[in-house]
Amino acid sequence: MNYTAELETAIDRLHQEGRYRTFIDIERRNGQYPHAIWTRPDGSEQEITVWCGNDYLGMGQHPVVLAAMQDALVSTGAGSGGTRNISGTTIYHKRLETELADLHGKEQALLFTSAYNANDATLSTLRKLFPGLIIYSDALNHASMIEGIRRNEGPKRIFRHNDTAHLRELLAADDPAAPKLIAFESIYSMDGDFAPIKAICDLADEFNALTYLDEVHAVGMYGPRGGGVAERERIMHRLDIINGTLAKAFGVMGGYIASSEKMCDAIRSYAPGFIFTTSLPPAVAAGAAASVAFLKTADDLRRQHQTQAGILKTRFKALGMPVIDHGSHIVPVMVGDPVHTKKLSDLLLKDFGIYVQPINFPTVPRGTERLRFTPSPVHRAEQIDRLVSAMDALWSHCALNRAELAG
């Protein structure tokens, strides 16, 4: 086999389908988010506004977070020095886990290097802990959940997205004595829709199933203290395991689960993805702990965030843009074609200094390609005006149909 030729064929196929992914080199300037500097392919620099970042609340540059990280960096140095079991557990990691357990009203939390790792390691390890475990997974679950469910082989059932009637059918068809777990998300990041958490918990109670909720796109932003959608709906106590991230609203890096003391202890003891991974740098853990603690009392910031998202959706809708609106902070504008989506993204960046990454297959199904905007409390009114004007001009330039709204 000509390995190089096979690689070229695989990459060419992505180019032909209009979904080859390009990385945009940007430099975030401290204190100026959502402004950043883009280094063009020719080496020149251009100031841009980031409209697709996951630093939803601007906490990645918040003085409280930076001060905590600087103090920890001076005190401890750069890296943790090992895995959690071998010299890599510090006061900063324990402090962060205590903050996270408190955030979700759980006995314990367990820190991972990413929410992807937390999902993958936890879901795959649950099969070891409960032999014969049947996992019921929402059809639109994140890739990290899918990978974790696939690993270590075992029975799984895929229920139609947010379809509790279908979930009930699947649960009822299986052995009542078999261990069961329902895995789902609170907010699905591509459409911005919410899961029927209460209804799923009701089914879990009826069929004696565990519940696993991914709150990655909700922690910090929903609920009185930023505990997520489950906190907003006063239902956290009914969830057995909650997964979250420190890399989005909390503005740093890392992931975690929050659960009972025994569940966290079992995952800690059996999950290779936890046992054999170097722990987060202490400075990162310190910054994350400061961010979590700060956002527990920052309800005004959460309200500002929702207001900004509402304004942007209203402005796009007024232009007839096909916006999906489920009432969350996610603002997807449907394009429906990978080539057009990439072209819009390129023109926004080059001509207007607006950075929004195209979302194509396999992240979303073919024919549902989109631009996904993430407004934040630190986006100013004039930046929203510029974005709306640019989208209005480019939509016509790309000859796209804006007559029918997507939601």
N, C-alpha and C positions, 0 to 999 in steps of 0.2 A: 504494500500500500504506500502511496505517496502521501505522507501525513500532512505536509505543507499544503498540497493541493486540496486535500479534504478540508483543512482549516479555511482556506480561501473560499471554497464553495459555500461553507456554512456562513461566513461573514458576508459574502456577496448576496446570499439569499436575504439576509436582513436588510441590506441596502435596497434590493429590488422591492421588498415589501414596504419600504418606507418606515421601518422601525429600528434602524440601527441607532444605538444610543451613543450620544456624544456627551462628554463631560465638559462643563463650563468652568474654567479656572477663575475663581473669584477670591478676593481678599476682604473679609469683614473687618471694618475699622472700629475699634473699641469706642463705644459711646455714640456711634452713628447709625446703628441698625434701624431701618432696613436698607440703608445705603451700603454699597460695597463697590469694590473696584474689580472690573473684569479685564483680564489680560487677553487681548485678541490674539488670533493665530499669528498675526504679523509682529507680535510683541508689544504693540501699543496698548495703552490703558484707557479705559472708559468708565466713568462713574455710572452705576446702575442702581435700580431699586429692586430688591428681591421680593417677589410676590408668590413664591412657592416654597418658602422655608417652613420647617417644622418647629422652629423656635417661636411657637405660637404667641407667646406673651412677651418676647424680648428679654427673657430672664438670662440668656446666655451672656449678656453684657450688663446685668444689673449690679450695682455697687455692692450689695449685700453678698452676692454670690462670689464676685471677684475678690472681695476682702477675705472671705473664708478660705478660698483657694490659695491666695497669696500667703496667708498665715500658715496654712498646712504645708505648703511647699517649702517655706523657710524653715519650718520646724522639723520636717521629716525627709525632705528631698523629693526626687521625682517618682520612682516606681515603688510598688508595694514590696517587692523582693521575693515574691513567691505565690503559691496557691494559698487559698484560705487555710488549708490544713498545715501547710509548711511555711510558716513565718509571714503569711500574707493577710492575716486578720489584725486590724489595728483599731484603736479607739474610734477612728473616723468611720470605719465600716460598721461597727456596732452601733454608733450613734445614728447613722443613716437608717439602718434596719429598724431601730426603735422608732424613729420618726415615721417610717413607712407603715409599720404595724399600727401605730396610733392613727395615722391618716385613714386607714381602712377599717379600724375597729377590730383588728385581729390580734391573736396572741403573739404571733411572730411574723417577721418578713425575712426573705432570703434574697440576697443581692447577687446578681449575675452581671456579666460584662455587657450584655445587651438584652433587650426584650426578646429579640429573635432567639438568642441562646436560652433565655428563661422558658419560652414556649416550647422550643424543641426539646430541651433537656427534661422539663417537667412532664410533658405529655408522654414522651417515650418511656420515662421511668415509671409512670403510673401503671403501665402494663406489667412491669416487674413486681410491683407491690400488690396488685390485684389480679391474679391469674385469671385469664378468660375475660378480662375487662372489655366490654363493648363500648366504643366511643361513638357518640352521635355528634356529627360535625355540621355546622351551617355551611351551605354550598359556597358562600363567599368569604369564608375564613381566610386569614392571612397565610401566606406561604410558610411562615415559621410554624404555625399550628398544623398545617397540612403535613409538613415534614416530620414533626414530632409524633403525629398520629400514625404515619406510615412506618416509622422506625419500630424495630422489635416486633413486627408483624402481629396482627391480631384483628379481631372482627371490628369493622367500622361501618357506620351507616351515615349517608349524606342526606340531610333533609333540605328541602327547598328553602331558599333564603327567607328567614323570618316567618316561615310557615309552620305555626304551632300545630295545626291540624295534621300536617304530614309528619311532624315529629311524633305526635301522639300515635299515629298508625305504626310507625317504626318501633316505638317503645312497646306497644301492645303486642307486636308480633314476636317479640323475643322472650326467652325463658325468664319468668319472673324472678328466679333465684340468681340469675347471672348478674355480676357486678356491672354497673353502668355509669357512664359519665357523659354529660352534655357540654360541649365546648362551643363557645360563641363569643362574639364581640359586642361591646356596648354601642360603639359608633363605627360604621364601616366607612373607611377613609376615602374611598373613591366616589361614592354617592352621597356620603354624609348622612345616611339614615340611621335610625336608632333601632336597637333590638327590643322585642317585647319581653323585657327581663322578668317581670312579675309572672307572666303567663308561663315562661319557661321554668321558673322556680316552682310554680304550682305543679307542673308536670313532673319535675324532679321529685317532689314530695310524694306524688301519687305513685310513681314507679320506683321509688327508692334509689334514685340516681344522684351522683355527685354533680356539682355544677362548677364549670371552669369559665370565668369571664375575663376576656381581654379588654382592658380599659385604656389601652395605649393612647388612643386619640381623644381621651376624655379627662385623664388625671391632670389635676392642676386647673382645669377649665370649667368643670361642672361640679355642682354640689356646694353647700355652704363653706366647706373648707378645702375644696378642690379634690375631694375623694373620688370624683367621677360621676357618671350617670347613676350608678347604683346608689351612691350617697344622695344625689338629688331626689331619687325616688324612694329614699328611706328603706332600702332593701339590702344593704350591704351584709347584714347579718345572715341573710339567706344564701349567700354565695360561699361555697366551700373554698375555692381558690380564686384569687384575683391576681391577674397579671398586669403589670404596668411598666412604663418606661421613664427614664430620667433624661432622655435625649430630645424630648419635644417640649412640652410646656414648661418643664423644669430647667430646660436650657443647658444641660450638661451632657452626660453620657452614662449608659448603664441600663439595666432592667432588673425586674424583681418579681417575686410572687409574695403574696400575703395570705396567710392561712392559719390553721391551728398549729400549736407547738409540735404536735406529733407529726403532722403532715410535712412541715418544714424540716423537721429532724430527719424524716425518712428520705425526702428528696435530697437533702444535704449529704446523706450517708450513701445513697445509691446512684445518683446521677453522674455519669462520667463527664458530662458537659459542665458540671459544677466542680467536681473533684479535681479535674486535671487542667483547669484553666487558671492562669495567673490572675489574681484579683485586681480590681480597679486601683489606679494610683490613689493614695490617700488624699491628695489635693482635690481630685475629682469627687471622691466620696464626701469630702468636707463641703465642697461647693453645692453638691446635690442636696445634702442635709439642710444647708442654709436656705436653698431655694424652696424645698418642701415646707420648711417651717414658716418662711415668709408668706408663701401662697395660702397657707391655712387661714391667714387673716386679711387676704387681699381680694375681698369680694368685689370691690369697686373695679379692679382691673379685669375681673371676669365679665362684669357687666359692660365695660368699655369694649371688650373683645367681641361680645355678641352684637353690640350696636354697630361696630365697624363691618362685621359680616353682613348684617341686615341691610346696611346702607349700600354696600357693593352689590348685593343681589338685587335690590330694588332698582339701582341705576342700570344694571345689565338688562333686567326685565323690561324697563322702560324703552330700551332700544330694540326689544324683540329678540334678545339673545336667548338661546335655548339653555337656560340655567336649571339645574336640578336643585330643588329647595326642600329639604326635609326639616328645616329649622335648626340645623347645627351650624358650626362655624366653617364648615367646608363649602367652597363655592366652585362647583364643577360647571364648566361651559362645554356643552357637547359639540363636537365637530364631526365625528363619525367617519373619518378617513385619516389614515396615518400620515399620508403625504401632506395633506392640508394642515394637519395638526402641527407637524414639524415646520412647515413653512410659516405658519402664524407665529410660532415660538421664535424662529430665527429673525423674522421681521420686527417683532416686538423688541428683541434684544438689540439688534443692529441699528434700527432706525429711531427707537424711542428710549433705549436704555432701560427697558422693562424685562426682567428675567422671570419667566415662568416655563417650567420644563414640560414638554409634551408627554402625555400619558398614553401609551400604546399597549397592544398585546405583548406579553401575556399578563401584564398587570391588570388590564381590563379586557373583556371579550372583544373580539374583532367586530368592527362596526360601531363601537361605543368609545372610540378614541376621543380624548378631551384635553382641555387645558384646565388645570386644577389650581385655583387661587386660594391662598391662605392669608387673608387680611389679619392684621394684628393691631393692638392698641397703639403701637408706635407708628403706624402708617398715618400720615397727615392727610388732611382734606385735599390739598393740592396734588398729592400723589394719586389719590383716588380719581380726581378729575383727569389727570394725565392718562391714567390707565383706561378709563372709560372712553376718552376721546380716541386713543390709539386703537382700541378694540373696534370702535365704531368705523373708523377709517379702513382698517385692515380686513374686517369681515366682508365688506363690499369688494375690496381689492381681490380677495380670494374667491369671490363669486359663490359665497356660501348662502344657503337658505336659512333665514332667521324667522320664518313665518310661524313655525310651530314650536312651542315651548316644550322642553323635556320634562318639566315638572313644576 
